[in-house]
Amino acid sequence: MISATKSRAGGATGEQERPFVRRLNFRFSPGGRYAACLAADDHDSPMSPELWDLTGLAPRPRRVRTQNGETMASVPLPTDEGDLLLCRSGAHGSRLTFVPHPDSGKTVEEVELISVRRGGLRLLPGTARIPALVLETDGDTNTVVWRLSGRTAPLERIVRLPYPVGGGVWLDESGNRLALVSTEPGAGTMVLDLSQRDLTALGLPAGEHLLLAAPHGGVLLTAARQDGGHRLGVRRLGDRGPAAFPDRLNGIEGTVTPLALDPTGRLLALSVIRRARSHLLVHDLVADNTSEIELPPGDLHPTAHWSGSGLRLIHSASDRPTGVITVPEPSRPRPLAPCDGHRSRWTAARTRQYAAPAGTTEAIVYGDPVSSRHLVVALHGGPEAAWRLGFDPLFQRFASEDIAVVAPNQRGSTGYGATHRYAVHGAWGGPDLADILHLGRSLVAERGPDRPRPMLYGASYGAYLALLAAAAEPGLWDRATVVAPFLSGALLYEDGPGSVRSLIDRLGGREEIRDDDLGPRDLLRLADRIRLPLLIVHGEQDPIIPVSHSRRLHDRLLRTRHLHGAPMTYLEVPGAGHDPLSGSGEHAITRHVLEFFRTAATSPR
């Protein structure tokens, strides 16, 4: 038996796999007549722009064949005429191209509008009179603002700012005044007047930030930090007095994300996450009351558009890929049908409550965890994250192979209240690990002695947690696939980027657990306890968790594998980032994962 293998991921097998649909990077045109995203539905094809025509009774998506395909870093922005502005970024710079409306299935002719080698480009959707702006950072501290015609005409340079800016909220319908966030200390939110080509302060109090605006109604939605959290505020454009902070608006339970204001500025659409699904609420800012529009159980994305044609949203369900849905009259809530009327060809998931050491753990379940030949327990990253009832192509692949999935939202997950969320602060691999081990024992008992034991899958923090579970109770699991694991919170703090170190500080990730049999949660120390068949996958260019963590783990495990003979494969994906299962070449990686799980034991070990 080969004890371990190491390879560079790539290539493909000849087997035919079920196609899938994956969509990301949605944007709406200024008037909401079109939407655009990146899409792929075949393992061996690159991503391509997809244009959604929203001018009829039902959305009509159409793929746009570009010259060389797209990467996940491409950002498509539609115009109200159905053309595309496509911003591509990579190691050699950024470039913006114009792609005319696709009248046929032929590859369209692109026109390059601007390209930069240093810095980058960022597209901002415009207004009814301005198709778009592009912000160019020059690699130093400057930002150049360009105005686009929406066609192939040369860009018009508006102004050069001596510092980087973010944000981008229009304050008028004519497209003259744009709110930007300055990085200058104390500057806050600024207003760029495109006609005067100058920048002035919006006049918000310190600590208050602009989120949304309704230019026609002159209403601004802001957020201000108060009492250790954020409260949503409402003010009129130009009003220098204090904002109003509606009590009922700020008393909504759940994870609240403002989506869009209606044109008058009276109604506010909100995405509210409770447990494993999103809810759509519409809040009347004048009356300070809320109504819910019933959606199919699923996940709302934080991109929306509200115009006279209705409220456009991006939604997915467990058995329906991400798409555009329209609420025609949000002021009159009624149940909303799925985003397409066709019978789904995907497996629908459900939620289930499992007993846990402290109450229950909710999990998203695909297939039958009791009768399926194979079962995967999937652990999410974070730890401040959660599985949702949105469309997941990987879980659909598992389901199509008769591999059941149980995806738990153990302690530390978001969406279940503060006590649940903060349970792992200062205790990484403590309460969450206890929940996973309890779940594993329950699943083994349910499946009985005649079926293989559960398998583990985890990515990022979920990979770390999966390996801790394998070390804590090696005989509980059949095998494990881990994507982008780290060795410990303390070791990741040493070589991770600043954003990760800040997260570790905030969540107490360097604190050690010493008061149980497992001891400090350091995978190098625990390597000799990880005795199950193992597949480790890591992107060579991972900017979040350095690939050196998987390399060191692989080398350490090699020194212990001769003791128990369990096979191990390490796949380092050239050029891939933090999520190698969703980038270029992901089809080959997914095949490795599926094959690894399909070859699991046919009876308990």
N, C-alpha and C positions, 0 to 999 in steps of 0.2 A: 504494500500500500504506500502510495506517495504521501509523505507527511505534510508537504506544503508546496505550493506553486506560486510563482510571481510572474506577472505578465503585464504588458502594455495593452490596454483595451483597444479594440478595433476589429475590423473585419465583420463578417456576417455569415450566417448559416443559410442554407437553402430553404428552410422551412417557411411556410406561409403563415403569417399571423394575422389576427383580426385587426383591421384598421381602427384607429381611434381619432377622436377630435380633441384638440387642445387649442385654446384661444387665450390671448393675453394682450396687454397694452392697448386697451380700448380708449378711443377718443371720439368726441362728437364734433360735428361741424358747428360753426358759430350759431346758426339758426336751428340746429337739431334736425335738419333734413336728412343727414347721413351720419353713420358711425363707421369707424374703421378699427381694425385690430390686426394682430398677427395670428395666423392659423396654420395648423398642420393636421393632416388626417392619414398620413401614411408614414410608416417607420423610416423609409429610405429616402424621403423627400425633404428638402429644406422647408423652413417656414416661409409663408408668403403673406402679403397683405390681403385682407378680406374687407370688401366694401359692403356696408349694409345700407340699402335704400329704404328709408323710413317714410317715404312720401305716399305710399299706398295704404291699403287696409291692413296688410301684414308685412313684417320686415322681410326684405329680400336680400340675402347675403350672396356675394359673388366673389370668387377668388380673382386676384390680380396677379398675372404671371410677370414677374420682374426678371431682369436679365440674369442675375446670379443668385436669386434666392435671398433670404434674409436670415439674420441672427436674432437672438432674443433682445439684443441691444437696439434694434431698429424701432423707430417710433413713427407710425403713420398718422397723419392728421388730414381728415377730409375737408373739402370746401363744400359750400352749399350748392355748387354745381355738379358735385360728384367726382371732382378730380382729387388727387392725393398729393400731399406734401409728405415726403419720406425722409426722415432724418436718420442717418446711419452713423454709428460710432464704433471705433475699434482702436487697435493698438497704433494705427498709423494716422489717426486723426478723425475728423468728423466731416460729413458732407451732406448737403441738403439737395434733394432732387424733386422735380415736378413730374408727376405721373398722370397723364390724361385719363379721363373716364374710360374704363374698359368696355368697349362696344362689342368685343368678341373674345374668344378664348385665346387669341394670339398674344404673344409677348408684346407688351406696350413699349413705345419708345420714350425713354426718360430724358429729361433735360436737367443738367446740373445747374443749380442756382448759386451755390457758394460751397467752398470747402476750406478747411483749416487743418494744419498739421499739429499745431500746439493748442492747448486749451480744449474747447468743445463748443457745441451748438445745442440750444434748447428751444424747442418750438412752443409757442403760446397760441392757443386758439384766439381768434379775433372777435369782431362784432359783425353786425349786419353790413357794415360799411368797410370793414378791414378784415380780409380773410385770415391773416395770421401775422404774428411778429416772430422774429427769431433773435435770441440773445446769444451773442458770441463772447465767450471768455477767451482772452488772448494768451493764457498761460501765466500771466503775471497777476496783476490786481485789477485789470480793466474789464469793463463790460461794454460791448458795442450793441446797440439796439437797432435792428433793421426792420423795415416794414415790407411785407410781401404783397404782391398784387393778386396772388392766387392763380396766376398764369406764368408764362415764361419771361415776363418783363424783368429787367434787372432790379435787384433789391434797392430800396431807398434807405440810405443811412440816416437815422434820426438823431442819435446822440451817442457820445462816448462818456461813460461813467468811470470815475477813477477807483472803483471798488466793485467786488462781486455783488450781485443781487439775486434774490430768490422770490418766490411767490408769483403773483400775476393775476390780479382781480380787476376787471373792468368796472369803472365807476360811472360811466355814461354810455348811452346807446350809440353815440356818434363815433366812438373809438378814439377820443382825444385824451382821456384821463385814465391812467393805469396805475393801480396800487402795487408797489414792489416792496420787498423787505430788504433793507440795507444791512450789510455786515459791519458797517461802521459803528463803533461803540456809542450807544445812546441814541442812535438815529431812528431805530424802529421802522415803522411803516411809512414809506415815502410815496408821493404821487408824482408820476411822470406825465407832464403835459406834452403830448406829441406835437401839438401845433406851435407851442412856444419853445419846445425842446429844452425844458428846464425841469428841475426836480425840487419839490417842496415837501414839507412834513404833512402827513395826514392829520396830525394833532391828537392821536390816541394817547391816553394816559400811559405812563410807564407800566409795563407788565400786561397790557391789553393788546391783543393781536387780531388782525382782520382775517376772517375765514371765508365769508361769502358776501356778495352784494346783489341787490336787485336794482339795477340802474333806473328802470322806469319808475319804480316807487321810491327811490332814494333811501332804501333801507340797508343797513349794514348789520351783519351778524359777526360778533366778535367773541373771543375767549379771553378770560382774565383769570390769573392764578389767585385763588383765595382759599384760605384755611387748608393748605396743603394739597389742593386739587384745582381743577379748572371749572369755571362756571361760564355758561353761554350768556352773552349779553346782546341786547338789541339797541341800536341807536340810529338816528337820522343822519344822513350825509351832511356834513357841515356843522353839526351840533357839537359844541365844545363842552357841554355839560356831561354828567356821568351817564353811563349806559344803564338801561333797565335790565335786571336779571330776573326773568320770570320764574317764580317759585316752582310751578308745576313743570315747566320745561326742564329745570335743573333737578327736579325730583324723579325723573324717569329712571327706572331701575334697568341695569344692564350696561353693556359697553356701547356708548352712544356716539355715532358718527354723523354729523350734518352732511347731507347730500346736495341739496339745492333749495333755493328760494323760488317761489313762484314769481312771475313778472311784477306783481303788485308789491311784493315784499311782505304780504300778510301771512302766507302759509310757508312752512318749513318742512321739507321732507327729511326724515331721519332713518338711518339704519341702526337698529338696536339688536345687539347679539345677546341672547339669553340661552344658556346651555349650548347646544350644538347647532343652533340655527339662527338665521337672521329674521328680524321682524321689520316691516315697513310701517313707520308711524308718520302721520301728518299733524303738525302742531300749529294751531292758530295763535300767532304771536300777539294778536290784539286781545282775544278772549282768554288766552293762556289755558287752552284745553287741547287734548290730544285724542285723535282717533286712529285706529289701526286698519290698514288695508291688508286683507288676508292674501298671503302669497303661498304657493306650494312650498312645503318645507325645503329649505335650501340655503344658499349663501348669496348675499348682496355684495357687490363690489363697490368701492367708494367713488365711483364715477357716475355722474348723472347729468341730465339736462332737462330744464323745465321751460316750456314755451307755451304759446297758445294751442299747440297741437297736443299738449299733455306732458306728463312726466315720463321721461325715458330713463330706464334703469338697466344695469347689467346684472344678470341673475343666473345662477346655475343650481341644479338639483342633483341629487346623487345619481340619477339615471338620465339626466339631460345636460349636455355640455353647455358651457357659458354662452349666453346670447342676450339680445336686446329684448326687453319687454316694455310695453307702454301702458301707463295708467291714464286713460282719456280724461277723467274728471276726478282728480284727487280730492276735491272738496266733497265728493259723494262716494265715500268708501264702499266698495263691494268686492267680493272674492275675485281674484285675478287668475285667469287660466295660465297654464305653462306657456313658455315662449314659442312653442310650436305645437301644432295640433296633431302631429303624427305619433303613432304608437312607438314608444321608446324601444330601442333594441339593446339597451343597457340594463344592467342589474340594479334594481332599486335597493338602497340600504335602509336600515331601520335603527332606532336607538334601543338600548337595553340597559337596565340597571343590574349591576353585579354587586354582591356583598363585598364589603371592604373593611379593613381594620377600624375605620372611623366612619361608619355610615355606609354609603354606597358609592360606586364608581360608574358613571355613565359611559357607555361605549357605543360607537357606530359599528354596525355589524353587516357584513355582506355574506350571503350564503348561510349555510347551516353549520355552526361551529361544532355541533354534536356528531352529525352523520357524515360530513365531508371527509374524504380521505386525508386531506391535508388542511392545516389551520395555521394561519400567521397571526401573531399578536404584533400589531404595528404601533410603534411609539413615536410621537411627534417631537419636533425640535423645540427650541425655546430657551429655558423651560416655560417662559410666559407666552404660551401659545395654546392651541387646541385643535383637535380635528373638528371639521364642520361637515354639514350635510350637503356640501357642494360636490360638483363632479370631480372625480379623481381618476385620471387615466390608469395609474398604476394599480389601484384597487380593482378597477374594471378588468385589467389584464389578469389579475389573480383570480377573480370570480369566473372569467371565461375558461380558466384551466381547472375549475372545480377546487380551487384553493379558497377556503373560507377566510374571512378577515374579521378580527376583533380589534378595533382601534380605540383604546380607552383614553378618557380624559381624566387621568389620575390627579391626585393633589398636586398643585402647582399650575394646573391648567387655568386658562381664563374663561370667563363666561359663567362661573358658578359661585360668584360672590367673593368677598375679600378674604374670608377665612380659608377657603379652598385655594385661592390664588397664592396667598402669602405663606402657605404651610411649608414651603421648601426654602424660604428665605433664610440663609445661613445654614441650610441643611440639604445641600444637593446630594441626591442619592439616599435620602432618609425616608420621609413619609411617602414620596412618590415610588421609591423602590419597594417599600412595604406593600403598597397597593398593587404593583405589578406582580409581585410574588404571590400575593393572595389570589389575584385573578388567575395566574397560571395554575395554582393548585386546584381552584374551582373548575377550570376547563378540563384538566386531566381527569378529575373525578367525574365530570359530566360525560366525557368521551368514553370512559371505561377502559378496560385493559386490552381491548382488541384493536384500538386505533393508535396511530403514532401520536407522540406527544407534540404539543404546540411548537411552532418555530417562531423565531424572533426577527423582526425587521425594525430598524431605527435609523434616523438620519440626524446628524448634528448632535444636539443634546440627547435626542432619542437614541442615537447610536451609543453614546456614553452610557445611558441608562440600560440599554439592552445588554451591554457587556458586563455591567454591574450585576444584572439579573443572572447572567450566565455564570458569573463567578460566585454569587451568593448561593445558588442552588443548581449546580451543574446537571444533575439528573432530571431536572424538571422540564428541560427543553431538548428538542431534537437537533436543532441547528440554528444558526443566526447569520443574517446579512446586515452589515453595518456600513453606513455611508457617511463619510467625513466625521469620524469619531475624534474626540480629544482625550487626552490622558488623565487630566484632572483639572479642576478649576484653577488651582495654583499654577500648574505648568502652562495652561493656556494664558494666564495672566502675564507670564514672562515674555511670550513671543506673539501674542495676538495683537491685532490693531487697536487703536485707541478706543473705538466704539465698543469693542468687545470688553476691554478692560473696564470701561465705564459701567457696562451691564453687570460684569462680575462684582464690581464694587457695590452697585445698587442692590444686587440680589444676594450678597454675602457668599459668593461662590468659592472663596478661598478658605472659608471656615471648615475645619475638619471634624468628622464624626469619629469618635473613639470609644463610645460607650456601648458597642455591640460586638458580636463575634466577627463581623466582617472587617471592622476597623477602618482606617482612613481610605477614602474612595480614590485610590491611585491605581490606575490600570496596570502600570508597570509592576507595582508591588503585588497585584492580584493575578498576574498573568498565568501563574502555574495552576490556578483554579479554573481557568477558562478551558474546558476540555471537550467542547462540542465541535462538530464541523463548522467552519467559519469562512465567510466571504467578506473581505474588507474592500471597499471601493472609496477612492478619494481623487478629487480633481487636482491635477498638477499645479494649477494656478489659483487654488482656493484662497480668496482674500480674507476670509473670516477665520477659518481654522487651518493653520499652516499644515501642508502635507507632511511635514516632518513628524507630526504626531502619529500618523498611520505608519510611516516608515519605522519609527522607533518601536511602536507596538508590534509590528510584524517581525522585526528582528528579535524582540524579546520573546515573542511566542515561539519563534523557531527554536529557541534554546530549551523550550519545555515540551514541544510536541513529541519528541522521541519517547517520552515517558508514557504516553497514552495513545499515540498513533492516530489522533483525529486529524483529518485533512484540513488544509487551510489554503485559500487562494487570495492573493492580494492583487487588485486591479487598480493601477494608477492611470488615470485618464489624461492623455496629453492635451494641454491647452484648456482643460475644463476648469470651471470655477467651483463654487460651493455646492451646487446641485448638478452633478454630472448626469443624473437621470432625466434632465429636462433640457439639456443643451444639444449642441451638435454631436451626432453619434450616439445619442441616448438610446436608439433602438438596439444597438449592439450590447450596451450595458444592461438594458432591461432583459434581453434574452439570456444573458449570463445569470441574472437574478432568478428568472423563471426556471431555467434549467437546474440551478442549484436547489431550488425548493421542490421541483418535480422529482428529483432523485433522492428525496428524503426517505427515511426508513418506511417500509410498508407495514411494520409492526413495531411495538414499543421496544426500545433498547433496554 
